[in-house]
Amino acid sequence: MNLILAAQETLQTEADALIKASTRLDQNFLDAITLILGTKGKLIITGVGKSGLVGAKMAATFASTGTASFFLHPTEALHGDLGMISKGDTLLAISSSGESEELTKILPHIKRFDIPLIGLTSKKDSSLGTYADVFLDISVDKEACPLGIAPTTSTTLTMALGDALAVVLMKQRGFKEQDFASFHPGGSLGKKLFVKIKDLMRTQNLPIIKKTASLKEAVVAMSEGKLGTVLIVDENKHFDALLSDGDLRRALMEEGFSLEHLAINYATKNPKSYYNTELLASEALEIIENDRIQLLPLVQGNGDIIGVLHIHDLINAGIKSK
């Protein structure tokens, strides 16, 4: 058996079903969009078995793209969770056959509550199709499963149709990158758009030495600070220079080197610093990368040091430049 060929046939079968489904999108799809947009409460997704798993994914997609939504298992609904459905909600039910027993049992109650129902099923004359206010066709010519039994093509189509609904709703609502990030503060996009310098900068136990300090004192401060750098301040405690471990190594190569020499003599004068701790961490990473530095000192307008931002802290936090 050619395993690659079998895999290709699976993908082709499912791709063909998606293309065919795209050509039969009609007013029913637009009616579903209108119904969801007009929902004052939540969009509740329900389904059993594989349809339930697809429904849970759809609910998560809707919820993260601006449509308040959650998944409700029909069996749990029959045993008390129908109370989770309120007037103003809309129900989206999934069943390929339209006759899933657990699902069809709750449909009369849904209609009794006058809850709008969108039915995703392959049979319009099924129980689900009959009860539905809006019917969305998820029929397929064949399952990719060689036995024609396991839901494969049908579940792929159902999930894709849910994505299509979510994408159109996003466009209709003008849902933007910032909106998406607000629902995903822990994701890479959320970090990129919301995490600021002040959230990651170090403010305690900074390796700061005076302008009159020796290299020996600088080495001690550098070791204790564990940043590979010491900050040097003038007599007014204003940021004046920066001594890195690279500066220290270069000093060691000079003739007549002594640990008693002043650290300021080997330091970088007027180094890069920044003042706005409200700046996005992703933008700060750009500054660090563009200037090829590891540490960005943060100072107030008068030159007082308020913290430092190290490239390792940005990387460990999962920050990426824009």
C-alpha positions in Angstrom: 0.0 0.0 0.0 1.3 3.4 -0.9 1.0 5.3 2.3 1.8 8.7 0.8 -0.9 8.2 -1.8 -3.4 7.3 0.9 -2.5 10.5 2.7 -2.8 12.6 -0.4 -6.2 11.1 -1.2 -7.4 12.0 2.3 -6.2 15.6 1.9 -7.7 15.8 -1.6 -11.0 14.4 -0.5 -11.3 17.0 2.3 -10.1 19.8 0.0 -12.7 19.0 -2.6 -15.4 19.0 0.0 -14.3 22.5 1.2 -14.3 23.9 -2.3 -17.7 22.4 -3.0 -19.1 23.8 0.2 -17.8 27.3 -0.7 -19.8 27.3 -3.9 -23.1 26.6 -2.1 -22.8 29.4 0.5 -26.1 31.3 0.1 -28.5 33.6 2.0 -28.6 31.0 4.8 -25.0 31.8 5.7 -25.8 35.6 5.6 -28.8 34.9 7.8 -26.6 33.1 10.3 -24.2 36.1 10.4 -27.1 38.5 10.9 -28.6 36.4 13.7 -25.2 36.2 15.5 -24.5 39.9 15.1 -27.9 40.6 16.6 -27.4 38.3 19.6 -27.6 40.4 22.7 -26.4 37.5 24.9 -24.0 34.7 24.1 -23.6 32.3 21.1 -23.9 28.8 22.6 -22.5 25.9 20.7 -23.7 22.3 21.2 -23.1 18.9 19.7 -22.3 15.3 20.6 -19.3 13.1 19.9 -17.0 14.4 17.2 -19.5 17.2 16.5 -19.1 18.2 20.2 -15.3 18.3 19.9 -15.6 20.5 16.8 -18.2 22.6 18.6 -15.9 23.2 21.5 -13.2 24.4 19.2 -15.6 26.7 17.4 -16.8 28.2 20.7 -13.2 28.9 21.6 -12.6 30.6 18.2 -15.7 32.7 18.5 -14.9 33.7 22.0 -11.3 34.8 21.1 -12.4 36.8 18.1 -15.1 39.0 19.6 -18.2 36.8 19.8 -19.1 35.9 23.4 -19.5 32.1 23.2 -19.3 28.9 25.1 -19.8 25.2 24.5 -22.7 23.3 26.2 -23.0 19.5 26.1 -26.6 18.5 25.3 -26.5 15.7 27.9 -25.5 18.2 30.6 -28.2 20.5 29.3 -30.8 17.9 29.9 -29.7 17.5 33.5 -29.8 21.2 34.6 -27.4 23.1 32.4 -30.3 24.4 30.2 -30.4 27.1 32.9 -27.1 28.4 31.3 -29.2 29.5 28.3 -30.9 32.9 28.7 -33.2 35.0 26.6 -31.1 36.9 24.2 -28.8 34.0 23.5 -28.5 32.1 20.2 -27.9 28.4 19.9 -25.7 26.8 17.2 -26.3 23.1 17.1 -24.1 20.6 15.2 -25.2 17.1 14.0 -24.3 15.6 10.7 -27.3 13.3 10.7 -29.5 15.9 12.5 -30.8 13.0 14.6 -28.3 12.7 17.5 -30.6 11.6 20.4 -29.0 13.7 23.1 -29.3 16.8 20.9 -32.8 16.3 19.6 -34.1 15.9 23.1 -33.2 19.5 24.0 -34.5 21.1 20.8 -38.2 21.4 21.9 -37.0 23.1 25.1 -34.9 25.5 23.1 -37.9 26.5 21.0 -40.0 26.7 24.1 -37.6 29.4 25.4 -37.8 31.1 22.0 -34.1 30.9 21.5 -32.9 31.3 17.9 -31.4 28.1 16.5 -28.7 27.7 13.8 -28.5 24.1 12.7 -25.4 22.7 11.1 -26.5 19.4 9.6 -26.3 17.5 6.3 -30.1 16.9 6.2 -32.5 19.8 6.1 -35.5 17.5 6.7 -33.9 16.0 9.9 -35.1 16.9 13.4 -32.3 19.5 13.7 -32.9 20.9 10.2 -36.7 21.2 10.9 -36.3 23.0 14.3 -33.5 25.3 13.0 -34.3 28.9 12.2 -31.2 28.9 9.9 -30.0 25.8 8.2 -26.3 25.5 7.2 -25.5 22.5 5.0 -22.5 20.4 6.1 -23.2 17.5 3.8 -20.2 15.8 2.0 -20.0 13.4 -0.8 -17.9 11.0 1.1 -15.8 10.7 4.3 -12.0 10.4 3.8 -12.1 7.3 6.0 -11.6 4.3 3.7 -14.6 2.6 5.5 -16.7 5.6 5.0 -17.6 5.5 8.7 -15.3 7.7 10.8 -16.2 11.4 10.7 -13.3 12.9 8.8 -14.3 15.0 5.8 -17.5 16.1 7.6 -15.8 17.3 10.7 -13.2 19.2 8.6 -15.9 20.9 6.7 -17.9 21.7 9.9 -14.8 23.2 11.5 -14.0 25.2 8.4 -17.5 26.5 8.2 -17.2 27.7 11.8 -14.0 29.5 10.9 -15.8 31.1 8.0 -18.5 32.4 10.3 -15.9 33.7 12.8 -13.8 35.5 10.1 -16.9 37.2 8.6 -18.0 38.3 12.0 -14.6 39.7 12.7 -14.8 41.7 9.5 -18.3 42.9 10.3 -17.3 44.0 13.7 -14.0 45.6 12.6 -12.1 43.3 15.0 -8.5 44.4 15.0 -5.1 43.0 16.1 -5.3 44.9 19.3 -8.7 43.4 20.1 -7.4 39.9 19.5 -4.4 40.5 21.7 -6.6 41.7 24.5 -8.2 38.3 24.6 -4.7 36.6 24.4 -2.6 38.6 26.9 -0.4 35.5 27.5 0.2 34.8 23.8 3.0 36.2 21.7 0.7 38.8 20.1 -0.5 39.9 23.6 3.1 40.2 24.8 4.0 42.2 21.7 1.2 44.7 22.1 0.8 45.0 25.9 3.9 44.2 27.8 5.9 47.3 28.6 9.4 48.1 29.8 8.1 48.7 33.3 6.7 45.2 33.4 10.2 43.6 32.9 12.8 46.1 34.0 14.9 45.4 37.1 14.8 48.0 39.8 16.4 46.2 42.8 20.0 45.5 43.7 21.4 47.2 40.6 25.2 47.1 40.1 25.9 50.8 40.6 29.3 52.2 41.5 30.6 55.7 41.9 32.8 57.5 39.4 35.6 57.3 41.9 35.4 53.5 42.2 38.3 51.2 41.2 38.2 48.3 38.8 38.4 46.0 41.8 35.2 47.5 43.1 33.6 47.3 39.7 34.5 43.6 39.4 32.8 42.9 42.8 29.7 44.9 41.8 29.6 43.2 38.4 29.7 39.7 40.0 27.0 40.5 42.6 24.8 42.2 40.0 24.9 39.2 37.6 24.2 41.4 34.6 27.7 41.4 33.1 27.7 45.2 33.5 28.1 47.9 36.1 26.5 51.4 36.0 28.7 54.3 36.9 27.2 57.5 38.5 28.7 60.9 39.1 28.9 62.9 42.3 25.2 63.7 42.0 24.3 60.1 41.5 23.4 60.7 37.9 24.1 58.1 35.3 27.4 58.8 33.6 29.0 55.7 32.1 28.7 51.9 31.7 31.4 49.3 32.2 30.7 45.9 30.6 32.5 42.7 31.0 33.8 43.3 27.5 35.3 46.6 28.6 36.9 44.8 31.5 38.5 42.1 29.3 39.9 44.8 27.0 41.3 46.6 30.0 43.1 43.4 31.0 45.0 43.4 27.7 46.4 46.9 28.3 50.0 47.3 29.5 50.3 48.4 33.0 46.8 47.2 33.9 45.9 47.4 37.6 42.7 46.6 39.5 43.4 49.8 41.4 42.8 52.0 38.3 39.6 53.9 38.1 36.8 52.0 36.4 35.6 55.1 34.7 38.8 55.2 32.6 37.8 52.0 30.8 34.0 52.6 30.7 31.8 53.6 27.8 30.9 57.3 28.2 27.4 58.6 27.3 26.0 55.1 26.7 22.6 54.4 25.3 19.8 54.9 27.9 16.1 55.4 27.8 13.5 57.1 30.0 10.0 56.0 28.9 9.1 52.9 30.9 5.7 52.9 29.1 7.4 51.9 25.9 6.4 48.5 24.6 8.9 45.8 25.5 8.9 44.7 21.8 10.0 48.2 20.8 12.7 48.2 23.5 14.0 44.9 22.1 14.3 46.7 18.7 16.4 49.4 20.3 18.7 46.8 22.0 19.1 44.8 18.8 19.7 47.8 16.6 22.3 49.3 18.9 23.8 45.8 19.5 23.8 46.1 23.3 22.7 43.8 26.0 21.6 46.2 28.7 19.4 49.3 28.4 19.7 51.6 31.4 16.5 53.5 32.3 16.9 57.0 33.7 14.7 59.9 34.8 15.0 63.3 33.2 17.5 64.4 35.8 19.7 61.4 35.1 18.8 59.3 38.1 18.9 55.6 37.4 15.4 53.9 37.9 16.1 50.5 36.4 17.7 48.4 33.7 16.3 46.2 31.0 18.4 43.2 30.0 18.0 41.4 26.7 17.9 38.0 28.5 14.8 39.2 30.5 13.1 40.1 27.2 13.9 36.7 25.6 12.9 34.8 28.7 9.6 36.6 28.7 9.0 35.5 25.1 9.2 39.1 23.7 9.8 39.4 20.0 10.7 42.5 18.1 8.1 43.9 15.7 
